[in-house]
Amino acid sequence: MSSLKQKFSTFLFKGVSEVPSSITVAYHSVSWTSKTLTLNAILRTIHEPDVNLVCQFQRLANQDLYYDITWYADDTEVLRNQTISSNISEVALLSGTQMLAKSKKANSMIHCVVGAKLSEGDSPCETGTSSLFYAGIKVLTPILRINRGQSAEVELQFTIPFINENGIAYFPFGTENAQSDLNIQMGVHNSSSLSCDDKNRRACDTKINAFKYNDRDKYNTNDWKVVHKIKVQNQDDGNFKLIDKHITLRFETGSTNGEGSKIWEYITLPDIQVCHF
């Protein structure tokens, strides 16, 4: 009987009880795939980017272990049982196209769950969870205060870079290097007194550019982290009494080109509350 107990105990605890520490999600890189084709007798090269997130953690002392990683976006499982070894050169990545395959886009809260295991085919006994990482466009000014006849600036910042397909067409007279911008449109709700800097419009467009393939190294710098500012004008000249001093601004993105960039297509940013006096 004691021999049976010992075998059962050995089987039960055949695993790794320790949990990796310092688990975090962060932006990692932009990867590219390129293809060349002929369309309407014109030779073209299409460079298709994909944004990657990384699940970082402190590996355990045992160098023979493997690690199991599962990814979530807004609590939806988007990638399961990703396995890497103890070799620090191996990293656990989640791509934008993998998120899209599970109907998730930018402006999602991402986290990863990590556990150590004895072999590639095992499942971890114990796991740890990262903190949440917001992958998208952050609104730095959730509240704007604008006096009558004055203006203020909305500030937006990307936590992962905007990417878009880059196409190069080779004509007899030269080449055309094309890439579209991301269009972010502002809508004004519950008011006729606010507009963007163009006072004849109630919706304004802001264009965000991506880096082309030849400038792809810039995705490894802080250049894409620039704060984007949009001027908002209060047209109310004070000739009438304000009934509702609280107005909502809502920003939405437009269309993109290619597959990897679709994580940015038609997403709505968090509302901005405007108080005007």
C-alpha positions as CSV (number, residue, x, y, z in Angstrom):
1,M,0.0,0.0,0.0
2,S,2.8,2.4,0.9
3,S,4.5,1.6,-2.4
4,L,1.3,2.5,-4.3
5,K,1.1,5.8,-2.4
6,Q,4.6,6.6,-3.3
7,K,4.0,6.0,-7.0
8,F,0.8,8.1,-6.9
9,S,2.6,10.9,-5.1
10,T,5.5,10.8,-7.7
11,F,3.0,11.0,-10.5
12,L,1.0,13.8,-8.9
13,F,3.9,16.1,-8.4
14,K,5.7,15.4,-11.7
15,G,5.7,19.0,-12.8
16,V,7.1,22.4,-11.9
17,S,5.7,24.1,-8.9
18,E,7.6,27.3,-9.3
19,V,6.1,30.2,-11.3
20,P,8.0,32.6,-13.5
21,S,8.2,36.2,-12.1
22,S,8.1,39.7,-13.5
23,I,5.5,38.8,-16.2
24,T,4.7,41.8,-18.5
25,V,3.4,42.5,-22.0
26,A,5.1,45.1,-24.2
27,Y,5.5,46.3,-27.7
28,H,8.3,44.3,-29.4
29,S,8.7,44.9,-33.1
30,V,7.2,45.2,-36.6
31,S,7.8,42.2,-39.0
32,W,7.4,42.4,-42.8
33,T,6.5,40.0,-45.6
34,S,7.2,41.1,-49.2
35,K,5.8,39.8,-52.5
36,T,6.3,40.9,-56.1
37,L,3.6,40.7,-58.7
38,T,2.6,42.0,-62.1
39,L,-0.7,43.9,-62.3
40,N,-1.9,45.5,-65.5
41,A,1.6,44.9,-67.0
42,I,3.2,46.9,-64.1
43,L,5.7,45.3,-61.8
44,R,4.8,45.9,-58.2
45,T,6.3,45.0,-54.8
46,I,4.0,44.9,-51.8
47,H,5.6,45.2,-48.3
48,E,3.1,44.0,-45.7
49,P,3.8,44.8,-42.0
50,D,2.6,43.1,-38.8
51,V,3.0,44.5,-35.3
52,N,4.2,42.2,-32.5
53,L,3.8,42.2,-28.8
54,V,6.1,40.2,-26.4
55,C,5.3,38.4,-23.2
56,Q,8.4,39.0,-21.0
57,F,9.2,37.1,-17.8
58,Q,12.1,36.1,-15.6
59,R,13.1,32.5,-16.4
60,L,13.7,30.0,-13.6
61,A,17.1,28.7,-12.7
62,N,16.6,25.3,-14.3
63,Q,17.9,25.6,-17.9
64,D,16.1,22.5,-19.1
65,L,12.6,23.8,-18.6
66,Y,10.1,24.9,-21.2
67,Y,7.5,27.6,-20.9
68,D,3.8,27.6,-21.9
69,I,2.3,31.0,-22.9
70,T,-1.4,31.7,-23.5
71,W,-2.5,35.2,-24.7
72,Y,-5.7,37.1,-24.0
73,A,-7.2,40.2,-25.5
74,D,-10.1,41.7,-23.4
75,D,-10.4,38.3,-21.7
76,T,-10.8,36.5,-25.1
77,E,-8.2,33.8,-25.6
78,V,-6.4,34.6,-28.8
79,L,-3.3,32.3,-28.8
80,R,-3.0,29.1,-26.8
81,N,-0.2,26.8,-25.6
82,Q,2.7,28.8,-27.2
83,T,5.9,27.0,-26.1
84,I,9.4,28.4,-25.9
85,S,12.6,26.9,-24.3
86,S,14.8,28.4,-21.6
87,N,17.1,29.9,-24.2
88,I,16.8,33.6,-23.7
89,S,17.0,34.1,-27.5
90,E,13.5,32.6,-27.8
91,V,10.7,35.1,-27.2
92,A,6.9,34.7,-27.0
93,L,5.3,36.9,-29.5
94,L,1.7,37.8,-30.4
95,S,1.0,39.4,-33.8
96,G,-1.7,41.7,-34.8
97,T,-2.9,39.2,-37.4
98,Q,-3.2,36.6,-34.7
99,M,-5.4,39.0,-32.8
100,L,-7.5,39.7,-35.9
101,A,-8.0,35.9,-36.4
102,K,-9.9,36.0,-33.1
103,S,-11.8,39.2,-34.1
104,K,-9.7,41.5,-31.8
105,K,-8.2,44.8,-32.8
106,A,-6.2,47.7,-31.4
107,N,-7.6,49.4,-28.3
108,S,-7.7,46.0,-26.5
109,M,-6.4,45.1,-23.1
110,I,-3.7,42.4,-23.5
111,H,-2.3,40.0,-21.0
112,C,-0.4,36.7,-21.0
113,V,-0.4,33.7,-18.7
114,V,2.9,31.8,-18.3
115,G,3.8,28.5,-16.7
116,A,6.9,26.3,-16.6
117,K,6.9,22.7,-17.7
118,L,9.3,19.8,-18.0
119,S,8.9,19.0,-21.7
120,E,7.3,20.6,-24.8
121,G,4.3,18.4,-24.7
122,D,3.5,19.0,-21.0
123,S,1.0,21.4,-19.5
124,P,2.1,23.7,-16.7
125,C,1.0,22.9,-13.1
126,E,1.2,26.5,-11.9
127,T,0.9,29.7,-13.9
128,G,1.3,33.4,-13.4
129,T,-0.4,36.3,-15.1
130,S,0.9,39.6,-16.4
131,S,-0.6,43.0,-15.8
132,L,-2.8,44.4,-18.5
133,F,-1.3,46.2,-21.4
134,Y,-3.4,48.7,-23.4
135,A,-2.5,48.2,-27.1
136,G,-4.0,51.0,-29.1
137,I,-4.4,54.8,-29.1
138,K,-4.4,56.4,-25.6
139,V,-6.4,59.5,-25.0
140,L,-4.1,61.7,-22.9
141,T,-6.8,64.4,-22.4
142,P,-10.0,62.6,-21.2
143,I,-11.4,65.9,-20.0
144,L,-11.1,69.3,-21.9
145,R,-12.0,72.6,-20.3
146,I,-12.6,75.4,-22.9
147,N,-13.8,78.9,-22.2
148,R,-16.1,80.7,-24.6
149,G,-14.4,81.7,-27.8
150,Q,-11.2,79.9,-26.8
151,S,-9.6,76.6,-27.9
152,A,-7.9,73.6,-26.4
153,E,-5.9,70.6,-27.7
154,V,-6.8,67.0,-27.6
155,E,-3.7,64.8,-27.2
156,L,-3.5,61.2,-28.5
157,Q,-0.6,58.8,-28.3
158,F,-0.1,55.3,-29.7
159,T,1.1,52.5,-27.4
160,I,1.9,50.3,-30.4
161,P,2.8,51.8,-33.8
162,F,0.5,52.4,-36.6
163,I,1.4,50.3,-39.6
164,N,0.1,50.2,-43.2
165,E,0.9,48.4,-46.4
166,N,3.6,49.9,-48.5
167,G,3.4,49.3,-52.3
168,I,6.0,50.2,-54.9
169,A,5.1,50.3,-58.6
170,Y,7.9,50.3,-61.2
171,F,7.0,52.4,-64.2
172,P,9.2,53.1,-67.3
173,F,9.6,56.7,-66.2
174,G,10.4,55.8,-62.5
175,T,8.9,54.3,-59.4
176,E,5.9,55.2,-57.2
177,N,6.3,54.5,-53.5
178,A,2.8,54.6,-52.0
179,Q,1.4,54.2,-48.5
180,S,-1.9,55.5,-47.1
181,D,-2.3,57.4,-43.8
182,L,-4.7,56.5,-41.0
183,N,-7.6,58.8,-41.0
184,I,-9.0,59.7,-37.5
185,Q,-12.2,61.6,-37.5
186,M,-13.6,63.6,-34.6
187,G,-17.3,63.8,-34.1
188,V,-18.9,66.4,-31.8
189,H,-22.0,65.2,-29.9
190,N,-24.6,67.2,-28.1
191,S,-23.4,70.6,-29.3
192,S,-23.3,73.0,-32.2
193,S,-20.8,75.4,-30.6
194,L,-17.7,73.2,-30.8
195,S,-15.7,72.3,-33.9
196,C,-12.1,71.7,-34.9
197,D,-9.8,74.5,-36.1
198,D,-11.8,74.6,-39.3
199,K,-14.9,76.5,-38.0
200,N,-17.1,75.3,-40.9
201,R,-17.0,71.7,-40.0
202,R,-18.4,69.6,-37.2
203,A,-16.2,66.6,-37.9
204,C,-12.5,66.9,-38.5
205,D,-9.9,64.5,-39.8
206,T,-6.4,63.9,-38.4
207,K,-4.0,61.9,-40.5
208,I,-1.4,59.6,-39.0
209,N,1.4,58.4,-41.2
210,A,3.1,55.0,-41.0
211,F,6.8,54.3,-41.8
212,K,7.5,52.8,-45.2
213,Y,9.6,49.7,-45.6
214,N,12.8,51.6,-46.3
215,D,12.3,53.4,-43.0
216,R,11.3,50.3,-41.1
217,D,14.2,50.8,-38.6
218,K,12.2,53.7,-37.1
219,Y,9.8,51.2,-35.6
220,N,12.8,50.4,-33.2
221,T,13.0,54.0,-32.1
222,N,10.7,56.3,-30.2
223,D,9.7,58.2,-33.4
224,W,6.3,56.5,-33.5
225,K,5.5,57.5,-29.9
226,V,5.0,61.2,-30.8
227,V,2.0,62.9,-29.2
228,H,-0.6,63.9,-31.8
229,K,-2.4,67.2,-31.0
230,I,-5.8,68.2,-32.4
231,K,-7.0,71.8,-31.8
232,V,-10.7,72.1,-30.8
233,Q,-12.4,75.5,-31.0
234,N,-15.3,76.8,-28.9
235,Q,-17.3,79.0,-31.3
236,D,-19.7,80.2,-28.6
237,D,-19.2,84.0,-28.4
238,G,-21.2,84.3,-25.2
239,N,-24.3,85.9,-26.8
240,F,-26.6,83.2,-25.4
241,K,-27.0,81.2,-22.2
242,L,-25.4,77.8,-22.0
243,I,-27.9,75.1,-21.3
244,D,-25.6,72.0,-21.3
245,K,-22.0,72.7,-20.4
246,H,-20.9,69.1,-21.0
247,I,-20.1,67.9,-24.5
248,T,-18.7,64.6,-25.8
249,L,-16.0,64.2,-28.4
250,R,-15.6,60.9,-30.1
251,F,-12.8,59.8,-32.4
252,E,-13.0,57.0,-34.9
253,T,-10.5,55.6,-37.3
254,G,-11.1,55.0,-41.0
255,S,-10.0,52.3,-43.4
256,T,-6.5,50.8,-43.9
257,N,-4.7,48.8,-46.6
258,G,-3.4,45.3,-46.3
259,E,-3.9,42.7,-43.6
260,G,-1.7,43.6,-40.6
261,S,-3.0,47.1,-40.5
262,K,-6.6,46.0,-40.1
263,I,-6.2,46.1,-36.3
264,W,-6.4,49.9,-36.7
265,E,-9.5,49.8,-39.0
266,Y,-12.8,51.3,-37.8
267,I,-12.0,51.5,-34.1
268,T,-13.6,53.9,-31.6
269,L,-11.5,55.7,-29.1
270,P,-12.6,56.4,-25.5
271,D,-14.9,59.4,-25.3
272,I,-13.6,62.9,-24.3
273,Q,-15.7,65.0,-22.0
274,V,-15.6,68.8,-22.8
275,C,-16.6,71.3,-20.2
276,H,-17.1,74.8,-21.6
277,F,-17.8,78.0,-19.7
